[in-house]
Amino acid sequence: GNLLGKKVYEKSIVKYPKLKINPGLKKLNKQEKIVRFLYISTQFHIKGGLALIKAFKEVYRKNNKCTLDMITYIPNNLIHVVKKCEGITIYEPGISREKIFKDFMMHSDVLIHPTYMDSFGMVILEAMSHGMAIIATDVYAIREMVKNNFNGYLLDPPISKWNGTKP
């Protein structure tokens, strides 16, 4: 509507991909009290990977009852920094979707998606279908999936290639 006007907007329908809700949802074990965060991206820098590492180090310092699994490429100049971070485990991308669902999303509590540039963010829908809460930056279509303080939290991006709905 913002880009093409009211006439086009009134004839348009947005349909998100249909995802099956996973019936075997793992909920946070209250006795265990460990929060498992998950980050998935092949584009470390524009998806906020460095900011996430800095934020997680601070969170872990204050309360070490958390973990962060990162499925991403870590730039060579940062590998030594990340390896020193307690609570963070790095996995190379290229893991099959089914394995991500079974081995990561089924056992994680919160998806962290601190992107600076994203037009949709399919990983958010996938995480939601596994009962995960979402923490994401409020860029473009993400606010259509994540309702702040309802199914997750939206953060103002420190930088973004989006100006509302316009790149």
Contacts in CASP RR format, 6 or more apart in sequence:
PFRMAT RR
TARGET T0000
AUTHOR 0000-0000-0000
METHOD contacts of the structure
MODEL  1
GNLLGKKVYEKSIVKYPKLKINPGLKKLNKQEKIVRFLYISTQFHIKGGL
ALIKAFKEVYRKNNKCTLDMITYIPNNLIHVVKKCEGITIYEPGISREKI
FKDFMMHSDVLIHPTYMDSFGMVILEAMSHGMAIIATDVYAIREMVKNNF
NGYLLDPPISKWNGTKP
1 8 0 8 1.000
1 9 0 8 1.000
1 12 0 8 1.000
1 165 0 8 1.000
2 164 0 8 1.000
2 165 0 8 1.000
2 166 0 8 1.000
3 165 0 8 1.000
3 166 0 8 1.000
14 144 0 8 1.000
16 125 0 8 1.000
16 145 0 8 1.000
17 122 0 8 1.000
17 125 0 8 1.000
19 125 0 8 1.000
19 126 0 8 1.000
19 128 0 8 1.000
19 129 0 8 1.000
20 129 0 8 1.000
21 129 0 8 1.000
21 131 0 8 1.000
22 101 0 8 1.000
22 105 0 8 1.000
22 106 0 8 1.000
22 129 0 8 1.000
22 130 0 8 1.000
22 131 0 8 1.000
24 106 0 8 1.000
25 106 0 8 1.000
25 130 0 8 1.000
25 131 0 8 1.000
26 106 0 8 1.000
26 107 0 8 1.000
28 35 0 8 1.000
28 109 0 8 1.000
33 65 0 8 1.000
34 65 0 8 1.000
34 66 0 8 1.000
34 67 0 8 1.000
35 65 0 8 1.000
35 66 0 8 1.000
35 67 0 8 1.000
35 109 0 8 1.000
35 110 0 8 1.000
36 66 0 8 1.000
36 67 0 8 1.000
36 69 0 8 1.000
36 107 0 8 1.000
36 108 0 8 1.000
36 109 0 8 1.000
36 110 0 8 1.000
37 56 0 8 1.000
37 66 0 8 1.000
37 67 0 8 1.000
37 68 0 8 1.000
37 69 0 8 1.000
37 108 0 8 1.000
37 109 0 8 1.000
37 110 0 8 1.000
37 111 0 8 1.000
37 112 0 8 1.000
38 68 0 8 1.000
38 69 0 8 1.000
38 71 0 8 1.000
38 104 0 8 1.000
38 105 0 8 1.000
38 108 0 8 1.000
38 110 0 8 1.000
38 111 0 8 1.000
38 112 0 8 1.000
38 127 0 8 1.000
38 132 0 8 1.000
39 47 0 8 1.000
39 49 0 8 1.000
39 52 0 8 1.000
39 68 0 8 1.000
39 69 0 8 1.000
39 70 0 8 1.000
39 71 0 8 1.000
39 72 0 8 1.000
39 111 0 8 1.000
39 112 0 8 1.000
39 113 0 8 1.000
40 70 0 8 1.000
40 71 0 8 1.000
40 72 0 8 1.000
40 93 0 8 1.000
40 100 0 8 1.000
40 104 0 8 1.000
40 111 0 8 1.000
40 123 0 8 1.000
41 47 0 8 1.000
41 48 0 8 1.000
41 49 0 8 1.000
41 71 0 8 1.000
41 72 0 8 1.000
41 93 0 8 1.000
41 113 0 8 1.000
41 115 0 8 1.000
41 123 0 8 1.000
42 72 0 8 1.000
42 73 0 8 1.000
42 93 0 8 1.000
44 50 0 8 1.000
44 72 0 8 1.000
44 73 0 8 1.000
44 74 0 8 1.000
44 75 0 8 1.000
45 75 0 8 1.000
46 115 0 8 1.000
46 116 0 8 1.000
46 117 0 8 1.000
47 72 0 8 1.000
47 113 0 8 1.000
47 114 0 8 1.000
47 115 0 8 1.000
47 116 0 8 1.000
47 117 0 8 1.000
47 118 0 8 1.000
48 114 0 8 1.000
48 115 0 8 1.000
48 116 0 8 1.000
49 70 0 8 1.000
49 72 0 8 1.000
49 114 0 8 1.000
50 78 0 8 1.000
51 114 0 8 1.000
51 158 0 8 1.000
52 68 0 8 1.000
52 70 0 8 1.000
52 112 0 8 1.000
52 114 0 8 1.000
53 78 0 8 1.000
53 81 0 8 1.000
53 82 0 8 1.000
53 85 0 8 1.000
53 88 0 8 1.000
55 114 0 8 1.000
56 66 0 8 1.000
56 68 0 8 1.000
56 85 0 8 1.000
56 87 0 8 1.000
56 88 0 8 1.000
57 85 0 8 1.000
59 66 0 8 1.000
60 66 0 8 1.000
60 68 0 8 1.000
60 85 0 8 1.000
60 86 0 8 1.000
60 87 0 8 1.000
64 86 0 8 1.000
64 87 0 8 1.000
66 87 0 8 1.000
67 87 0 8 1.000
67 88 0 8 1.000
67 89 0 8 1.000
68 87 0 8 1.000
68 88 0 8 1.000
68 89 0 8 1.000
68 112 0 8 1.000
69 89 0 8 1.000
69 91 0 8 1.000
69 104 0 8 1.000
69 108 0 8 1.000
70 82 0 8 1.000
70 88 0 8 1.000
70 89 0 8 1.000
70 90 0 8 1.000
70 91 0 8 1.000
71 91 0 8 1.000
71 92 0 8 1.000
71 93 0 8 1.000
71 95 0 8 1.000
71 100 0 8 1.000
71 104 0 8 1.000
72 90 0 8 1.000
72 91 0 8 1.000
72 93 0 8 1.000
73 92 0 8 1.000
73 93 0 8 1.000
74 82 0 8 1.000
74 90 0 8 1.000
82 88 0 8 1.000
82 90 0 8 1.000
95 103 0 8 1.000
95 104 0 8 1.000
100 126 0 8 1.000
101 126 0 8 1.000
101 130 0 8 1.000
105 111 0 8 1.000
105 126 0 8 1.000
105 127 0 8 1.000
105 130 0 8 1.000
105 132 0 8 1.000
106 130 0 8 1.000
108 127 0 8 1.000
108 130 0 8 1.000
108 132 0 8 1.000
109 132 0 8 1.000
109 133 0 8 1.000
110 132 0 8 1.000
110 133 0 8 1.000
110 134 0 8 1.000
110 135 0 8 1.000
111 123 0 8 1.000
111 124 0 8 1.000
111 127 0 8 1.000
111 132 0 8 1.000
111 133 0 8 1.000
111 134 0 8 1.000
111 135 0 8 1.000
111 136 0 8 1.000
112 135 0 8 1.000
112 136 0 8 1.000
113 121 0 8 1.000
113 123 0 8 1.000
113 124 0 8 1.000
113 134 0 8 1.000
113 135 0 8 1.000
113 136 0 8 1.000
113 137 0 8 1.000
113 142 0 8 1.000
114 135 0 8 1.000
114 136 0 8 1.000
114 137 0 8 1.000
114 155 0 8 1.000
114 157 0 8 1.000
115 121 0 8 1.000
115 136 0 8 1.000
115 137 0 8 1.000
115 139 0 8 1.000
115 142 0 8 1.000
115 157 0 8 1.000
116 137 0 8 1.000
116 139 0 8 1.000
116 157 0 8 1.000
116 158 0 8 1.000
116 159 0 8 1.000
116 160 0 8 1.000
116 161 0 8 1.000
117 139 0 8 1.000
117 160 0 8 1.000
117 161 0 8 1.000
117 162 0 8 1.000
118 139 0 8 1.000
118 140 0 8 1.000
118 141 0 8 1.000
118 142 0 8 1.000
119 140 0 8 1.000
119 141 0 8 1.000
120 140 0 8 1.000
120 141 0 8 1.000
121 141 0 8 1.000
121 142 0 8 1.000
121 145 0 8 1.000
124 134 0 8 1.000
124 136 0 8 1.000
124 142 0 8 1.000
124 145 0 8 1.000
124 146 0 8 1.000
125 145 0 8 1.000
127 134 0 8 1.000
128 134 0 8 1.000
128 145 0 8 1.000
128 151 0 8 1.000
133 151 0 8 1.000
133 152 0 8 1.000
133 153 0 8 1.000
134 145 0 8 1.000
134 146 0 8 1.000
134 151 0 8 1.000
134 152 0 8 1.000
134 153 0 8 1.000
135 152 0 8 1.000
135 153 0 8 1.000
135 155 0 8 1.000
136 142 0 8 1.000
136 146 0 8 1.000
136 152 0 8 1.000
136 153 0 8 1.000
136 154 0 8 1.000
136 155 0 8 1.000
137 154 0 8 1.000
137 155 0 8 1.000
137 156 0 8 1.000
137 157 0 8 1.000
137 160 0 8 1.000
138 148 0 8 1.000
138 154 0 8 1.000
138 155 0 8 1.000
138 156 0 8 1.000
138 157 0 8 1.000
139 157 0 8 1.000
139 160 0 8 1.000
139 162 0 8 1.000
140 162 0 8 1.000
140 164 0 8 1.000
140 165 0 8 1.000
142 154 0 8 1.000
143 154 0 8 1.000
146 152 0 8 1.000
146 153 0 8 1.000
146 154 0 8 1.000
148 154 0 8 1.000
161 167 0 8 1.000
END
